[in-house]
Amino acid sequence: MPSAPDPDALKQFSFTVWTYKMGEQVSLLIHLGDRLGLYRALHGAGPLTSHEVADRAGLDERFVREWLLGQAAARLLERHDDGRFELTEVQAAVLADEEGSLSFSLGAFRGGTSPEAIDALVESFRTGRGITYEQQGPAAAAGLARMTGPWSRLALTSVILPALDGVVAKLEAGATVVDIGCGGGVTATTIAQAFPNSRCIGYDPSSIAIDMARERAAAAGLDNATFVDATAVELPAGTAADLVLCFDCLHDMPRPDQALAAIRSALADDGTVLIKDIRSTGDFERDRRNPLLAMFYGFSVTSCLQSACSEPGGMGLGTLGLYPERMEELVTAAGFASFTRHEFEDAANLYYEARIA
Ligand SMILES: C[S@@+](CC[C@H](N)C(=O)[O-])C[C@H]1O[C@@H](n2cnc3c(N)ncnc32)[C@H](O)[C@@H]1O
């Protein structure tokens, strides 16, 4: 007879497993709060009764009350002794202030994955062939643009570009900027808006993302931001770009080595490449110090690795595969002589500056 498992260990392990189910449920409640305007109704309002929150959001009080209690149980808002609910300043920075907070996180809570998308993930394990970002659909593209948007909109022109040698002066005078893997166009439109003398060209093989980027540029009335439905390797040699951005996309590419070679050929001799990629060390045990590591593997299996294996011969680096040493190897092999790592206190990402000379 096999011995029965230790009851305490069993209890503890069951608890660990159920915390992930709790995460799934709370994630859905966060998505509902976002979609229904509940965080916005609470933002800056001080303590409110459930009736007051429901009135502000134009919703049914009984459902709102249950949602509020669930949020308080998850410690996402405060419940006062008198039964009123409050979204504190810190909580609002993460859950409500989309325009002004670098920590705004609601873009990551998309309300789950469709059964069709889950079927495609199952199939990828059988075939070894992943799905592209385009195949992940419009909700994924919109969520990504919202998830990475705060850093692109709020830190790019104020903190990140000024740290690069001579780049802001060139942008002010009028430069050619290429945004590779531009997604929904937040970064490209931010630069086009901040530097009207420059022109920004975004490249992405997802037509869904390119349509979104074009709409964003049109809504902002920009005529110096254009978008091309193409992969990085299709970037024309001789573009003579002064600045090429590669934000959160090299690890998603089947062939980041070929992408970097194309970027090298498209860069002006004194141009700059700015790469943003996921913070990782290349060592699983060291990466484990990140308490959210399992979530990054989740992003990898369901999204980044999918895209990186979407073509035969894809390198399949996955979310965590472009750690600094590997990045330097690839950048150097593509013909860049200078490689500098920048630290901008971005919890999820590292930044690298590459130049030809
Ligand atoms: C995680 S998203 C990042 C989007 C955007 N740069 C941002 O920061 O929000 C990765 C993007 O890389 C794009 N991508 C995937 N393979 C690519 C390739 N071979 N060349 C260019 N872009 C690619 C995807 O379509 C997707 O829009």
The ligand as a Gaussian input file, in Angstrom:
#p B3LYP/6-31G(d) Opt

LIG

0 1
 C        4.349000      42.559000     -27.072000
 S        3.949000      43.374000     -28.545000
 C        4.718000      44.966000     -28.302000
 C        4.093000      46.048000     -29.113000
 C        4.644000      47.453000     -28.890000
 N        6.033000      47.584000     -29.296000
 C        4.496000      47.885000     -27.445000
 O        5.486000      48.155000     -26.769000
 O        3.336000      47.944000     -26.997000
 C        4.998000      42.582000     -29.721000
 C        4.755000      43.037000     -31.154000
 O        5.773000      42.468000     -31.989000
 C        5.192000      42.197000     -33.242000
 N        6.015000      41.232000     -33.991000
 C        6.015000      39.890000     -33.920000
 N        6.865000      39.374000     -34.825000
 C        7.421000      40.421000     -35.476000
 C        8.374000      40.547000     -36.530000
 N        8.930000      39.474000     -37.100000
 N        8.713000      41.793000     -36.950000
 C        8.151000      42.881000     -36.388000
 N        7.245000      42.815000     -35.381000
 C        6.887000      41.614000     -34.942000
 C        3.809000      41.672000     -32.880000
 O        2.902000      41.694000     -33.967000
 C        3.417000      42.579000     -31.727000
 O        2.661000      43.688000     -32.153000

